Amino acid sequence: MRQTMSTNIYLRRLIHTLKKYSREFKAPVWRDIAERLSRPTRKRVEVNLSRINRHARDGDVIVVPGKVLGSGTLSRKVTVAAWRFSRSAYEKIRKVGEAITIEELLRRNPSGSNVKMIT
């Protein structure tokens, strides 16, 4: 049986890069995120801002291996990295903290230290 995978070339490249960084920098967090992004779309994570606000502290770096949705408010100054953001979530995060892609987080912190994953 043929294994199916995403046809999105950007997602496939990101998954490949995450696995590479996991091996090079001995950072298992990137392997875990790659595996979660490899799941089918219907099983991928969707996180509301209210959940991020509940579990994060000021100055945290949060990774969401899926999509961030705009339900709720964000009152903490955090950096959120995700595969995708809804428009409202992106605007709300930019008012308080910083919204970046997972690739940008890889460039900033290749060792994966001090990163919280919210699923």
PDB file as gemmi writes it, atoms N, CA and C in Angstrom:
CRYST1    1.000    1.000    1.000  90.00  90.00  90.00 P 1                      
ATOM      1  N   MET A   1       0.836  -1.170   0.000  1.00  0.00           N  
ATOM      2  CA  MET A   1       0.000   0.000   0.000  1.00  0.00           C  
ATOM      3  C   MET A   1       0.886   1.241   0.000  1.00  0.00           C  
ATOM      4  N   ARG A   2       0.574   2.183  -0.844  1.00  0.00           N  
ATOM      5  CA  ARG A   2       1.360   3.397  -0.989  1.00  0.00           C  
ATOM      6  C   ARG A   2       1.062   4.353   0.161  1.00  0.00           C  
ATOM      7  N   GLN A   3       2.111   4.905   0.741  1.00  0.00           N  
ATOM      8  CA  GLN A   3       1.935   5.862   1.825  1.00  0.00           C  
ATOM      9  C   GLN A   3       1.605   7.222   1.228  1.00  0.00           C  
ATOM     10  N   THR A   4       0.541   7.824   1.706  1.00  0.00           N  
ATOM     11  CA  THR A   4       0.153   9.132   1.193  1.00  0.00           C  
ATOM     12  C   THR A   4       0.784  10.216   2.041  1.00  0.00           C  
ATOM     13  N   MET A   5       1.020  11.343   1.427  1.00  0.00           N  
ATOM     14  CA  MET A   5       1.567  12.483   2.142  1.00  0.00           C  
ATOM     15  C   MET A   5       1.022  13.748   1.521  1.00  0.00           C  
ATOM     16  N   SER A   6       1.292  14.850   2.148  1.00  0.00           N  
ATOM     17  CA  SER A   6       0.794  16.134   1.688  1.00  0.00           C  
ATOM     18  C   SER A   6       1.349  16.461   0.307  1.00  0.00           C  
ATOM     19  N   THR A   7       0.522  17.097  -0.511  1.00  0.00           N  
ATOM     20  CA  THR A   7       0.993  17.549  -1.816  1.00  0.00           C  
ATOM     21  C   THR A   7       1.498  18.983  -1.752  1.00  0.00           C  
ATOM     22  N   ASN A   8       1.375  19.615  -0.589  1.00  0.00           N  
ATOM     23  CA  ASN A   8       1.858  20.976  -0.405  1.00  0.00           C  
ATOM     24  C   ASN A   8       3.386  20.940  -0.304  1.00  0.00           C  
ATOM     25  N   ILE A   9       4.058  21.503  -1.309  1.00  0.00           N  
ATOM     26  CA  ILE A   9       5.521  21.405  -1.345  1.00  0.00           C  
ATOM     27  C   ILE A   9       6.177  22.182  -0.211  1.00  0.00           C  
ATOM     28  N   TYR A  10       5.551  23.257   0.244  1.00  0.00           N  
ATOM     29  CA  TYR A  10       6.114  24.037   1.342  1.00  0.00           C  
ATOM     30  C   TYR A  10       6.062  23.249   2.647  1.00  0.00           C  
ATOM     31  N   LEU A  11       4.967  22.541   2.862  1.00  0.00           N  
ATOM     32  CA  LEU A  11       4.841  21.716   4.061  1.00  0.00           C  
ATOM     33  C   LEU A  11       5.831  20.556   4.009  1.00  0.00           C  
ATOM     34  N   ARG A  12       5.976  19.923   2.866  1.00  0.00           N  
ATOM     35  CA  ARG A  12       6.914  18.814   2.731  1.00  0.00           C  
ATOM     36  C   ARG A  12       8.348  19.275   2.970  1.00  0.00           C  
ATOM     37  N   ARG A  13       8.682  20.474   2.463  1.00  0.00           N  
ATOM     38  CA  ARG A  13      10.026  21.018   2.676  1.00  0.00           C  
ATOM     39  C   ARG A  13      10.249  21.326   4.165  1.00  0.00           C  
ATOM     40  N   LEU A  14       9.222  21.877   4.824  1.00  0.00           N  
ATOM     41  CA  LEU A  14       9.333  22.175   6.251  1.00  0.00           C  
ATOM     42  C   LEU A  14       9.536  20.894   7.056  1.00  0.00           C  
ATOM     43  N   ILE A  15       8.789  19.851   6.756  1.00  0.00           N  
ATOM     44  CA  ILE A  15       8.926  18.579   7.468  1.00  0.00           C  
ATOM     45  C   ILE A  15      10.335  18.021   7.286  1.00  0.00           C  
ATOM     46  N   HIS A  16      10.844  18.080   6.064  1.00  0.00           N  
ATOM     47  CA  HIS A  16      12.206  17.610   5.783  1.00  0.00           C  
ATOM     48  C   HIS A  16      13.232  18.419   6.587  1.00  0.00           C  
ATOM     49  N   THR A  17      13.063  19.738   6.618  1.00  0.00           N  
ATOM     50  CA  THR A  17      13.986  20.610   7.348  1.00  0.00           C  
ATOM     51  C   THR A  17      13.927  20.339   8.849  1.00  0.00           C  
ATOM     52  N   LEU A  18      12.727  20.126   9.379  1.00  0.00           N  
ATOM     53  CA  LEU A  18      12.583  19.830  10.808  1.00  0.00           C  
ATOM     54  C   LEU A  18      13.317  18.541  11.180  1.00  0.00           C  
ATOM     55  N   LYS A  19      13.187  17.510  10.352  1.00  0.00           N  
ATOM     56  CA  LYS A  19      13.874  16.243  10.625  1.00  0.00           C  
ATOM     57  C   LYS A  19      15.387  16.416  10.551  1.00  0.00           C  
ATOM     58  N   LYS A  20      15.837  17.215   9.602  1.00  0.00           N  
ATOM     59  CA  LYS A  20      17.272  17.478   9.443  1.00  0.00           C  
ATOM     60  C   LYS A  20      17.830  18.195  10.678  1.00  0.00           C  
ATOM     61  N   TYR A  21      17.134  19.234  11.144  1.00  0.00           N  
ATOM     62  CA  TYR A  21      17.576  19.973  12.333  1.00  0.00           C  
ATOM     63  C   TYR A  21      17.534  19.081  13.574  1.00  0.00           C  
ATOM     64  N   SER A  22      16.569  18.182  13.628  1.00  0.00           N  
ATOM     65  CA  SER A  22      16.470  17.267  14.759  1.00  0.00           C  
ATOM     66  C   SER A  22      17.710  16.380  14.844  1.00  0.00           C  
ATOM     67  N   ARG A  23      18.173  15.900  13.690  1.00  0.00           N  
ATOM     68  CA  ARG A  23      19.379  15.060  13.669  1.00  0.00           C  
ATOM     69  C   ARG A  23      20.634  15.884  13.957  1.00  0.00           C  
ATOM     70  N   GLU A  24      20.779  17.016  13.273  1.00  0.00           N  
ATOM     71  CA  GLU A  24      22.004  17.810  13.383  1.00  0.00           C  
ATOM     72  C   GLU A  24      22.219  18.382  14.780  1.00  0.00           C  
ATOM     73  N   PHE A  25      21.153  18.885  15.390  1.00  0.00           N  
ATOM     74  CA  PHE A  25      21.284  19.557  16.678  1.00  0.00           C  
ATOM     75  C   PHE A  25      20.817  18.708  17.853  1.00  0.00           C  
ATOM     76  N   LYS A  26      20.506  17.424  17.573  1.00  0.00           N  
ATOM     77  CA  LYS A  26      20.042  16.498  18.615  1.00  0.00           C  
ATOM     78  C   LYS A  26      18.902  17.119  19.425  1.00  0.00           C  
ATOM     79  N   ALA A  27      17.904  17.605  18.694  1.00  0.00           N  
ATOM     80  CA  ALA A  27      16.751  18.269  19.303  1.00  0.00           C  
ATOM     81  C   ALA A  27      15.485  17.479  18.969  1.00  0.00           C  
ATOM     82  N   PRO A  28      15.032  16.610  19.865  1.00  0.00           N  
ATOM     83  CA  PRO A  28      13.861  15.782  19.571  1.00  0.00           C  
ATOM     84  C   PRO A  28      12.566  16.568  19.390  1.00  0.00           C  
ATOM     85  N   VAL A  29      12.523  17.813  19.860  1.00  0.00           N  
ATOM     86  CA  VAL A  29      11.302  18.611  19.707  1.00  0.00           C  
ATOM     87  C   VAL A  29      10.978  18.822  18.224  1.00  0.00           C  
ATOM     88  N   TRP A  30      11.999  19.002  17.386  1.00  0.00           N  
ATOM     89  CA  TRP A  30      11.745  19.224  15.952  1.00  0.00           C  
ATOM     90  C   TRP A  30      11.212  17.953  15.296  1.00  0.00           C  
ATOM     91  N   ARG A  31      11.678  16.776  15.718  1.00  0.00           N  
ATOM     92  CA  ARG A  31      11.176  15.507  15.177  1.00  0.00           C  
ATOM     93  C   ARG A  31       9.696  15.341  15.539  1.00  0.00           C  
ATOM     94  N   ASP A  32       9.347  15.672  16.760  1.00  0.00           N  
ATOM     95  CA  ASP A  32       7.959  15.562  17.211  1.00  0.00           C  
ATOM     96  C   ASP A  32       7.051  16.492  16.406  1.00  0.00           C  
ATOM     97  N   ILE A  33       7.501  17.720  16.183  1.00  0.00           N  
ATOM     98  CA  ILE A  33       6.704  18.671  15.402  1.00  0.00           C  
ATOM     99  C   ILE A  33       6.558  18.182  13.968  1.00  0.00           C  
ATOM    100  N   ALA A  34       7.629  17.626  13.389  1.00  0.00           N  
ATOM    101  CA  ALA A  34       7.571  17.096  12.022  1.00  0.00           C  
ATOM    102  C   ALA A  34       6.553  15.961  11.921  1.00  0.00           C  
ATOM    103  N   GLU A  35       6.533  15.079  12.907  1.00  0.00           N  
ATOM    104  CA  GLU A  35       5.577  13.971  12.893  1.00  0.00           C  
ATOM    105  C   GLU A  35       4.141  14.476  13.005  1.00  0.00           C  
ATOM    106  N   ARG A  36       3.930  15.499  13.819  1.00  0.00           N  
ATOM    107  CA  ARG A  36       2.580  16.044  13.968  1.00  0.00           C  
ATOM    108  C   ARG A  36       2.125  16.768  12.701  1.00  0.00           C  
ATOM    109  N   LEU A  37       3.052  17.419  11.995  1.00  0.00           N  
ATOM    110  CA  LEU A  37       2.695  18.087  10.741  1.00  0.00           C  
ATOM    111  C   LEU A  37       2.486  17.088   9.607  1.00  0.00           C  
ATOM    112  N   SER A  38       3.028  15.877   9.752  1.00  0.00           N  
ATOM    113  CA  SER A  38       2.883  14.849   8.723  1.00  0.00           C  
ATOM    114  C   SER A  38       1.507  14.189   8.753  1.00  0.00           C  
ATOM    115  N   ARG A  39       0.754  14.442   9.777  1.00  0.00           N  
ATOM    116  CA  ARG A  39      -0.571  13.838   9.895  1.00  0.00           C  
ATOM    117  C   ARG A  39      -1.509  14.365   8.813  1.00  0.00           C  
ATOM    118  N   PRO A  40      -2.593  13.639   8.561  1.00  0.00           N  
ATOM    119  CA  PRO A  40      -3.602  14.161   7.633  1.00  0.00           C  
ATOM    120  C   PRO A  40      -4.198  15.469   8.157  1.00  0.00           C  
ATOM    121  N   THR A  41      -4.714  16.288   7.267  1.00  0.00           N  
ATOM    122  CA  THR A  41      -5.249  17.597   7.634  1.00  0.00           C  
ATOM    123  C   THR A  41      -6.336  17.476   8.697  1.00  0.00           C  
ATOM    124  N   ARG A  42      -7.171  16.473   8.602  1.00  0.00           N  
ATOM    125  CA  ARG A  42      -8.279  16.338   9.552  1.00  0.00           C  
ATOM    126  C   ARG A  42      -7.802  15.988  10.957  1.00  0.00           C  
ATOM    127  N   LYS A  43      -6.558  15.506  11.097  1.00  0.00           N  
ATOM    128  CA  LYS A  43      -6.013  15.168  12.414  1.00  0.00           C  
ATOM    129  C   LYS A  43      -5.003  16.197  12.905  1.00  0.00           C  
ATOM    130  N   ARG A  44      -4.793  17.250  12.130  1.00  0.00           N  
ATOM    131  CA  ARG A  44      -3.814  18.270  12.501  1.00  0.00           C  
ATOM    132  C   ARG A  44      -4.379  19.163  13.606  1.00  0.00           C  
ATOM    133  N   VAL A  45      -3.506  19.744  14.382  1.00  0.00           N  
ATOM    134  CA  VAL A  45      -3.874  20.525  15.559  1.00  0.00           C  
ATOM    135  C   VAL A  45      -4.420  21.893  15.161  1.00  0.00           C  
ATOM    136  N   GLU A  46      -5.482  22.317  15.842  1.00  0.00           N  
ATOM    137  CA  GLU A  46      -6.008  23.678  15.742  1.00  0.00           C  
ATOM    138  C   GLU A  46      -6.142  24.202  17.169  1.00  0.00           C  
ATOM    139  N   VAL A  47      -5.480  25.325  17.449  1.00  0.00           N  
ATOM    140  CA  VAL A  47      -5.422  25.859  18.807  1.00  0.00           C  
ATOM    141  C   VAL A  47      -5.985  27.272  18.812  1.00  0.00           C  
ATOM    142  N   ASN A  48      -6.867  27.555  19.764  1.00  0.00           N  
ATOM    143  CA  ASN A  48      -7.400  28.904  19.934  1.00  0.00           C  
ATOM    144  C   ASN A  48      -6.462  29.744  20.792  1.00  0.00           C  
ATOM    145  N   LEU A  49      -6.569  31.053  20.638  1.00  0.00           N  
ATOM    146  CA  LEU A  49      -5.739  31.970  21.423  1.00  0.00           C  
ATOM    147  C   LEU A  49      -5.999  31.827  22.918  1.00  0.00           C  
ATOM    148  N   SER A  50      -7.231  31.493  23.285  1.00  0.00           N  
ATOM    149  CA  SER A  50      -7.550  31.344  24.709  1.00  0.00           C  
ATOM    150  C   SER A  50      -6.720  30.229  25.346  1.00  0.00           C  
ATOM    151  N   ARG A  51      -6.448  29.157  24.614  1.00  0.00           N  
ATOM    152  CA  ARG A  51      -5.624  28.065  25.150  1.00  0.00           C  
ATOM    153  C   ARG A  51      -4.165  28.513  25.304  1.00  0.00           C  
ATOM    154  N   ILE A  52      -3.667  29.250  24.317  1.00  0.00           N  
ATOM    155  CA  ILE A  52      -2.297  29.771  24.414  1.00  0.00           C  
ATOM    156  C   ILE A  52      -2.188  30.692  25.620  1.00  0.00           C  
ATOM    157  N   ASN A  53      -3.178  31.559  25.799  1.00  0.00           N  
ATOM    158  CA  ASN A  53      -3.176  32.499  26.922  1.00  0.00           C  
ATOM    159  C   ASN A  53      -3.208  31.767  28.263  1.00  0.00           C  
ATOM    160  N   ARG A  54      -3.926  30.649  28.320  1.00  0.00           N  
ATOM    161  CA  ARG A  54      -4.073  29.882  29.556  1.00  0.00           C  
ATOM    162  C   ARG A  54      -2.762  29.188  29.959  1.00  0.00           C  
ATOM    163  N   HIS A  55      -1.995  28.694  28.980  1.00  0.00           N  
ATOM    164  CA  HIS A  55      -0.817  27.877  29.289  1.00  0.00           C  
ATOM    165  C   HIS A  55       0.513  28.614  29.187  1.00  0.00           C  
ATOM    166  N   ALA A  56       0.533  29.820  28.643  1.00  0.00           N  
ATOM    167  CA  ALA A  56       1.799  30.533  28.426  1.00  0.00           C  
ATOM    168  C   ALA A  56       2.051  31.567  29.514  1.00  0.00           C  
ATOM    169  N   ARG A  57       3.301  31.911  29.658  1.00  0.00           N  
ATOM    170  CA  ARG A  57       3.717  32.999  30.539  1.00  0.00           C  
ATOM    171  C   ARG A  57       4.391  34.066  29.679  1.00  0.00           C  
ATOM    172  N   ASP A  58       4.557  35.253  30.229  1.00  0.00           N  
ATOM    173  CA  ASP A  58       5.217  36.327  29.484  1.00  0.00           C  
ATOM    174  C   ASP A  58       6.620  35.901  29.061  1.00  0.00           C  
ATOM    175  N   GLY A  59       6.958  36.162  27.810  1.00  0.00           N  
ATOM    176  CA  GLY A  59       8.283  35.853  27.289  1.00  0.00           C  
ATOM    177  C   GLY A  59       8.452  34.448  26.752  1.00  0.00           C  
ATOM    178  N   ASP A  60       7.426  33.605  26.834  1.00  0.00           N  
ATOM    179  CA  ASP A  60       7.524  32.234  26.332  1.00  0.00           C  
ATOM    180  C   ASP A  60       7.561  32.201  24.809  1.00  0.00           C  
ATOM    181  N   VAL A  61       8.154  31.127  24.295  1.00  0.00           N  
ATOM    182  CA  VAL A  61       8.122  30.838  22.863  1.00  0.00           C  
ATOM    183  C   VAL A  61       7.227  29.616  22.703  1.00  0.00           C  
ATOM    184  N   ILE A  62       6.122  29.793  21.991  1.00  0.00           N  
ATOM    185  CA  ILE A  62       5.110  28.753  21.829  1.00  0.00           C  
ATOM    186  C   ILE A  62       5.148  28.245  20.394  1.00  0.00           C  
ATOM    187  N   VAL A  63       5.104  26.914  20.216  1.00  0.00           N  
ATOM    188  CA  VAL A  63       5.025  26.316  18.888  1.00  0.00           C  
ATOM    189  C   VAL A  63       3.713  25.565  18.781  1.00  0.00           C  
ATOM    190  N   VAL A  64       2.997  25.801  17.681  1.00  0.00           N  
ATOM    191  CA  VAL A  64       1.759  25.086  17.398  1.00  0.00           C  
ATOM    192  C   VAL A  64       1.964  24.336  16.084  1.00  0.00           C  
ATOM    193  N   PRO A  65       2.023  22.997  16.114  1.00  0.00           N  
ATOM    194  CA  PRO A  65       2.215  22.235  14.882  1.00  0.00           C  
ATOM    195  C   PRO A  65       0.901  22.083  14.116  1.00  0.00           C  
ATOM    196  N   GLY A  66       0.353  23.195  13.706  1.00  0.00           N  
ATOM    197  CA  GLY A  66      -0.922  23.232  13.006  1.00  0.00           C  
ATOM    198  C   GLY A  66      -1.340  24.669  12.817  1.00  0.00           C  
ATOM    199  N   LYS A  67      -2.621  24.946  13.070  1.00  0.00           N  
ATOM    200  CA  LYS A  67      -3.167  26.272  12.826  1.00  0.00           C  
ATOM    201  C   LYS A  67      -3.581  26.939  14.135  1.00  0.00           C  
ATOM    202  N   VAL A  68      -3.343  28.248  14.221  1.00  0.00           N  
ATOM    203  CA  VAL A  68      -3.781  29.041  15.369  1.00  0.00           C  
ATOM    204  C   VAL A  68      -5.042  29.786  14.964  1.00  0.00           C  
ATOM    205  N   LEU A  69      -6.099  29.640  15.771  1.00  0.00           N  
ATOM    206  CA  LEU A  69      -7.380  30.280  15.492  1.00  0.00           C  
ATOM    207  C   LEU A  69      -7.583  31.459  16.439  1.00  0.00           C  
ATOM    208  N   GLY A  70      -8.444  32.388  16.056  1.00  0.00           N  
ATOM    209  CA  GLY A  70      -8.563  33.660  16.762  1.00  0.00           C  
ATOM    210  C   GLY A  70      -9.584  33.739  17.870  1.00  0.00           C  
ATOM    211  N   SER A  71     -10.134  32.633  18.333  1.00  0.00           N  
ATOM    212  CA  SER A  71     -11.126  32.680  19.392  1.00  0.00           C  
ATOM    213  C   SER A  71     -10.448  32.953  20.731  1.00  0.00           C  
ATOM    214  N   GLY A  72     -10.939  33.939  21.446  1.00  0.00           N  
ATOM    215  CA  GLY A  72     -10.363  34.302  22.731  1.00  0.00           C  
ATOM    216  C   GLY A  72      -9.457  35.510  22.600  1.00  0.00           C  
ATOM    217  N   THR A  73      -8.816  35.844  23.702  1.00  0.00           N  
ATOM    218  CA  THR A  73      -7.907  36.990  23.715  1.00  0.00           C  
ATOM    219  C   THR A  73      -6.533  36.532  24.177  1.00  0.00           C  
ATOM    220  N   LEU A  74      -5.547  37.337  23.852  1.00  0.00           N  
ATOM    221  CA  LEU A  74      -4.177  37.061  24.269  1.00  0.00           C  
ATOM    222  C   LEU A  74      -3.691  38.258  25.064  1.00  0.00           C  
ATOM    223  N   SER A  75      -3.393  38.042  26.340  1.00  0.00           N  
ATOM    224  CA  SER A  75      -2.970  39.147  27.198  1.00  0.00           C  
ATOM    225  C   SER A  75      -1.507  39.024  27.612  1.00  0.00           C  
ATOM    226  N   ARG A  76      -0.819  38.011  27.120  1.00  0.00           N  
ATOM    227  CA  ARG A  76       0.577  37.800  27.493  1.00  0.00           C  
ATOM    228  C   ARG A  76       1.486  38.074  26.300  1.00  0.00           C  
ATOM    229  N   LYS A  77       2.653  38.623  26.592  1.00  0.00           N  
ATOM    230  CA  LYS A  77       3.620  38.932  25.542  1.00  0.00           C  
ATOM    231  C   LYS A  77       4.408  37.663  25.229  1.00  0.00           C  
ATOM    232  N   VAL A  78       3.986  36.955  24.185  1.00  0.00           N  
ATOM    233  CA  VAL A  78       4.620  35.698  23.800  1.00  0.00           C  
ATOM    234  C   VAL A  78       4.978  35.732  22.315  1.00  0.00           C  
ATOM    235  N   THR A  79       5.867  34.831  21.936  1.00  0.00           N  
ATOM    236  CA  THR A  79       6.190  34.608  20.534  1.00  0.00           C  
ATOM    237  C   THR A  79       5.522  33.303  20.139  1.00  0.00           C  
ATOM    238  N   VAL A  80       4.659  33.354  19.121  1.00  0.00           N  
ATOM    239  CA  VAL A  80       3.926  32.176  18.681  1.00  0.00           C  
ATOM    240  C   VAL A  80       4.414  31.794  17.295  1.00  0.00           C  
ATOM    241  N   ALA A  81       4.870  30.546  17.155  1.00  0.00           N  
ATOM    242  CA  ALA A  81       5.289  30.010  15.864  1.00  0.00           C  
ATOM    243  C   ALA A  81       4.308  28.912  15.480  1.00  0.00           C  
ATOM    244  N   ALA A  82       3.821  28.944  14.243  1.00  0.00           N  
ATOM    245  CA  ALA A  82       2.853  27.948  13.801  1.00  0.00           C  
ATOM    246  C   ALA A  82       2.969  27.739  12.304  1.00  0.00           C  
ATOM    247  N   TRP A  83       2.346  26.641  11.838  1.00  0.00           N  
ATOM    248  CA  TRP A  83       2.295  26.379  10.405  1.00  0.00           C  
ATOM    249  C   TRP A  83       1.403  27.406   9.718  1.00  0.00           C  
ATOM    250  N   ARG A  84       0.247  27.695  10.322  1.00  0.00           N  
ATOM    251  CA  ARG A  84      -0.676  28.684   9.762  1.00  0.00           C  
ATOM    252  C   ARG A  84      -1.354  29.458  10.881  1.00  0.00           C  
ATOM    253  N   PHE A  85      -1.813  30.660  10.517  1.00  0.00           N  
ATOM    254  CA  PHE A  85      -2.586  31.506  11.425  1.00  0.00           C  
ATOM    255  C   PHE A  85      -3.849  31.947  10.702  1.00  0.00           C  
ATOM    256  N   SER A  86      -4.966  32.018  11.433  1.00  0.00           N  
ATOM    257  CA  SER A  86      -6.136  32.675  10.856  1.00  0.00           C  
ATOM    258  C   SER A  86      -5.853  34.173  10.875  1.00  0.00           C  
ATOM    259  N   ARG A  87      -6.562  34.917  10.055  1.00  0.00           N  
ATOM    260  CA  ARG A  87      -6.314  36.358   9.963  1.00  0.00           C  
ATOM    261  C   ARG A  87      -6.530  37.045  11.310  1.00  0.00           C  
ATOM    262  N   SER A  88      -7.625  36.698  11.991  1.00  0.00           N  
ATOM    263  CA  SER A  88      -7.919  37.351  13.273  1.00  0.00           C  
ATOM    264  C   SER A  88      -6.882  36.974  14.337  1.00  0.00           C  
ATOM    265  N   ALA A  89      -6.428  35.721  14.339  1.00  0.00           N  
ATOM    266  CA  ALA A  89      -5.411  35.309  15.309  1.00  0.00           C  
ATOM    267  C   ALA A  89      -4.106  36.051  15.057  1.00  0.00           C  
ATOM    268  N   TYR A  90      -3.725  36.184  13.801  1.00  0.00           N  
ATOM    269  CA  TYR A  90      -2.480  36.876  13.452  1.00  0.00           C  
ATOM    270  C   TYR A  90      -2.512  38.323  13.934  1.00  0.00           C  
ATOM    271  N   GLU A  91      -3.644  38.991  13.709  1.00  0.00           N  
ATOM    272  CA  GLU A  91      -3.768  40.393  14.123  1.00  0.00           C  
ATOM    273  C   GLU A  91      -3.736  40.532  15.643  1.00  0.00           C  
ATOM    274  N   LYS A  92      -4.424  39.631  16.354  1.00  0.00           N  
ATOM    275  CA  LYS A  92      -4.442  39.703  17.818  1.00  0.00           C  
ATOM    276  C   LYS A  92      -3.062  39.423  18.413  1.00  0.00           C  
ATOM    277  N   ILE A  93      -2.341  38.480  17.842  1.00  0.00           N  
ATOM    278  CA  ILE A  93      -1.005  38.160  18.353  1.00  0.00           C  
ATOM    279  C   ILE A  93      -0.055  39.319  18.097  1.00  0.00           C  
ATOM    280  N   ARG A  94      -0.139  39.931  16.918  1.00  0.00           N  
ATOM    281  CA  ARG A  94       0.761  41.039  16.570  1.00  0.00           C  
ATOM    282  C   ARG A  94       0.560  42.256  17.475  1.00  0.00           C  
ATOM    283  N   LYS A  95      -0.649  42.433  18.011  1.00  0.00           N  
ATOM    284  CA  LYS A  95      -0.900  43.557  18.920  1.00  0.00           C  
ATOM    285  C   LYS A  95      -0.146  43.397  20.235  1.00  0.00           C  
ATOM    286  N   VAL A  96      -0.015  42.159  20.709  1.00  0.00           N  
ATOM    287  CA  VAL A  96       0.562  41.906  22.024  1.00  0.00           C  
ATOM    288  C   VAL A  96       1.984  41.341  21.934  1.00  0.00           C  
ATOM    289  N   GLY A  97       2.180  40.368  21.057  1.00  0.00           N  
ATOM    290  CA  GLY A  97       3.465  39.678  20.985  1.00  0.00           C  
ATOM    291  C   GLY A  97       3.977  39.598  19.564  1.00  0.00           C  
ATOM    292  N   GLU A  98       4.426  38.402  19.189  1.00  0.00           N  
ATOM    293  CA  GLU A  98       5.030  38.204  17.880  1.00  0.00           C  
ATOM    294  C   GLU A  98       4.522  36.895  17.285  1.00  0.00           C  
ATOM    295  N   ALA A  99       4.143  36.931  16.004  1.00  0.00           N  
ATOM    296  CA  ALA A  99       3.697  35.744  15.280  1.00  0.00           C  
ATOM    297  C   ALA A  99       4.709  35.453  14.182  1.00  0.00           C  
ATOM    298  N   ILE A 100       5.320  34.257  14.225  1.00  0.00           N  
ATOM    299  CA  ILE A 100       6.328  33.888  13.238  1.00  0.00           C  
ATOM    300  C   ILE A 100       6.032  32.492  12.700  1.00  0.00           C  
ATOM    301  N   THR A 101       6.707  32.136  11.624  1.00  0.00           N  
ATOM    302  CA  THR A 101       6.569  30.791  11.077  1.00  0.00           C  
ATOM    303  C   THR A 101       7.504  29.847  11.829  1.00  0.00           C  
ATOM    304  N   ILE A 102       7.275  28.563  11.652  1.00  0.00           N  
ATOM    305  CA  ILE A 102       8.143  27.571  12.287  1.00  0.00           C  
ATOM    306  C   ILE A 102       9.541  27.645  11.680  1.00  0.00           C  
ATOM    307  N   GLU A 103       9.641  27.938  10.389  1.00  0.00           N  
ATOM    308  CA  GLU A 103      10.958  28.078   9.747  1.00  0.00           C  
ATOM    309  C   GLU A 103      11.766  29.212  10.378  1.00  0.00           C  
ATOM    310  N   GLU A 104      11.100  30.324  10.676  1.00  0.00           N  
ATOM    311  CA  GLU A 104      11.783  31.446  11.318  1.00  0.00           C  
ATOM    312  C   GLU A 104      12.272  31.048  12.710  1.00  0.00           C  
ATOM    313  N   LEU A 105      11.471  30.283  13.438  1.00  0.00           N  
ATOM    314  CA  LEU A 105      11.884  29.814  14.760  1.00  0.00           C  
ATOM    315  C   LEU A 105      13.087  28.877  14.651  1.00  0.00           C  
ATOM    316  N   LEU A 106      13.120  28.043  13.615  1.00  0.00           N  
ATOM    317  CA  LEU A 106      14.270  27.162  13.396  1.00  0.00           C  
ATOM    318  C   LEU A 106      15.551  27.973  13.206  1.00  0.00           C  
ATOM    319  N   ARG A 107      15.455  29.060  12.452  1.00  0.00           N  
ATOM    320  CA  ARG A 107      16.635  29.901  12.227  1.00  0.00           C  
ATOM    321  C   ARG A 107      17.086  30.580  13.520  1.00  0.00           C  
ATOM    322  N   ARG A 108      16.134  31.006  14.339  1.00  0.00           N  
ATOM    323  CA  ARG A 108      16.472  31.702  15.585  1.00  0.00           C  
ATOM    324  C   ARG A 108      16.986  30.761  16.667  1.00  0.00           C  
ATOM    325  N   ASN A 109      16.399  29.565  16.746  1.00  0.00           N  
ATOM    326  CA  ASN A 109      16.698  28.648  17.842  1.00  0.00           C  
ATOM    327  C   ASN A 109      16.840  27.220  17.303  1.00  0.00           C  
ATOM    328  N   PRO A 110      17.947  26.898  16.629  1.00  0.00           N  
ATOM    329  CA  PRO A 110      18.080  25.569  16.032  1.00  0.00           C  
ATOM    330  C   PRO A 110      18.160  24.437  17.052  1.00  0.00           C  
ATOM    331  N   SER A 111      18.558  24.733  18.279  1.00  0.00           N  
ATOM    332  CA  SER A 111      18.657  23.675  19.286  1.00  0.00           C  
ATOM    333  C   SER A 111      17.302  23.327  19.895  1.00  0.00           C  
ATOM    334  N   GLY A 112      16.306  24.183  19.706  1.00  0.00           N  
ATOM    335  CA  GLY A 112      14.963  23.901  20.208  1.00  0.00           C  
ATOM    336  C   GLY A 112      14.817  24.056  21.709  1.00  0.00           C  
ATOM    337  N   SER A 113      15.720  24.778  22.346  1.00  0.00           N  
ATOM    338  CA  SER A 113      15.643  24.936  23.798  1.00  0.00           C  
ATOM    339  C   SER A 113      14.627  26.016  24.164  1.00  0.00           C  
ATOM    340  N   ASN A 114      14.011  25.852  25.316  1.00  0.00           N  
ATOM    341  CA  ASN A 114      13.018  26.801  25.849  1.00  0.00           C  
ATOM    342  C   ASN A 114      11.850  27.032  24.897  1.00  0.00           C  
ATOM    343  N   VAL A 115      11.366  25.966  24.290  1.00  0.00           N  
ATOM    344  CA  VAL A 115      10.225  26.037  23.381  1.00  0.00           C  
ATOM    345  C   VAL A 115       9.104  25.204  23.982  1.00  0.00           C  
ATOM    346  N   LYS A 116       7.915  25.791  24.069  1.00  0.00           N  
ATOM    347  CA  LYS A 116       6.744  25.068  24.560  1.00  0.00           C  
ATOM    348  C   LYS A 116       5.856  24.721  23.376  1.00  0.00           C  
ATOM    349  N   MET A 117       5.429  23.463  23.303  1.00  0.00           N  
ATOM    350  CA  MET A 117       4.527  23.049  22.240  1.00  0.00           C  
ATOM    351  C   MET A 117       3.127  22.918  22.829  1.00  0.00           C  
ATOM    352  N   ILE A 118       2.168  23.556  22.180  1.00  0.00           N  
ATOM    353  CA  ILE A 118       0.776  23.470  22.611  1.00  0.00           C  
ATOM    354  C   ILE A 118       0.001  22.748  21.526  1.00  0.00           C  
ATOM    355  N   THR A 119      -0.682  21.677  21.928  1.00  0.00           N  
ATOM    356  CA  THR A 119      -1.464  20.895  20.965  1.00  0.00           C  
ATOM    357  C   THR A 119      -2.910  20.845  21.378  1.00  0.00           C  
TER     358      THR A 119                                                      
END                                                                             
